[in-house]
């Protein structure tokens, strides 16, 4: 959500105030970030991709291009963590882990 907000020039969300008590609330955060990134993708001009914005971490700045890449790669990281955790807990892994084999974005 943080990078999606910054791509729009919005402030970072207050992570302490985000609702995270249920899976539905957690997925809603992801869906909101996805919506914001899609909105940026739909409307951004070429020059919008390279504008540097402060990230709120010291003096660190990044372009929306870099923020989108970070968000995608970070999601992959967490997907791997989830798959590993579920396997360690004995849950059967009978779902497709590779995006190319999934029905997402056919």
C-alpha positions in Angstrom: 0.0 0.0 0.0 2.9 2.3 0.8 4.3 2.3 -2.7 0.9 2.5 -4.4 0.2 5.6 -2.3 3.6 7.2 -3.2 3.1 6.5 -6.9 0.0 8.8 -6.6 1.8 11.4 -4.5 -0.2 10.4 -1.4 1.4 10.0 2.0 2.4 6.6 3.4 -0.4 4.9 5.2 -0.2 4.7 9.0 0.5 1.0 9.2 -0.6 0.9 12.9 -4.1 2.1 11.9 -4.6 -0.4 9.0 -7.2 -3.1 9.8 -5.4 -6.4 10.0 -7.5 -8.5 12.4 -9.0 -10.8 9.7 -7.9 -12.3 6.4 -10.6 -10.3 4.7 -9.0 -7.1 6.1 -5.5 -8.2 5.0 -6.7 -9.0 1.5 -8.6 -5.7 1.3 -5.3 -3.8 1.9 -3.7 -5.7 -1.0 -6.7 -5.1 -3.2 -6.6 -1.4 -2.5 -2.9 -1.3 -3.4 -3.6 -3.2 -6.6 -6.4 -0.8 -7.5 -4.1 2.2 -6.9 -1.3 0.7 -9.0 -3.8 -0.1 -11.8 -5.1 3.4 -11.7 -1.6 4.7 -12.0 -0.8 2.4 -14.9 -4.0 3.5 -16.7 -3.3 7.2 -16.4 0.4 7.7 -16.1 2.2 9.6 -18.8 5.7 8.5 -19.8 7.3 11.3 -17.7 5.3 10.2 -14.6 7.3 6.9 -14.4 10.6 8.6 -13.6 9.6 11.4 -11.1 11.4 10.8 -7.8 9.3 10.9 -4.7 10.4 10.8 -1.0 9.5 7.4 0.5 9.4 8.7 4.1 12.5 6.7 5.1 15.2 9.3 5.7 16.2 10.8 2.4 15.4 7.8 0.2 13.6 8.6 -3.0 12.3 6.4 -5.8 10.4 6.6 -9.1 7.0 5.0 -9.6 8.7 2.6 -11.9 11.0 1.4 -9.2 8.2 1.3 -6.6 6.1 -0.9 -8.8 9.0 -3.3 -9.4 9.6 -3.4 -5.6 5.9 -4.1 -4.9 5.8 -7.0 -7.4 9.1 -8.6 -6.2 8.1 -8.1 -2.5 4.9 -9.9 -3.2 6.8 -12.8 -4.7 8.9 -13.0 -1.6 5.9 -13.2 0.7 4.3 -15.8 -1.5 7.4 -18.0 -1.1 7.3 -17.4 2.7 3.6 -18.5 2.8 4.2 -21.6 0.7 7.2 -22.6 2.9 5.2 -22.0 6.2 2.2 -24.0 5.0 4.5 -26.9 3.9 6.2 -26.9 7.3 2.9 -27.0 9.0 1.9 -30.1 7.0 -0.6 -28.5 4.7 -0.9 -30.2 1.4 0.5 -28.1 -1.4 -1.8 -29.0 -4.2 -2.1 -25.5 -5.7 -0.1 -24.0 -8.5 2.8 -21.9 -7.4 3.8 -20.7 -10.8 1.9 -17.7 -12.2 2.3 -19.0 -15.8 0.3 -22.2 -14.9 -2.4 -20.3 -12.9 -5.6 -19.0 -14.2 -4.7 -15.4 -13.1 -4.5 -13.0 -16.0 -5.1 -15.5 -18.8 
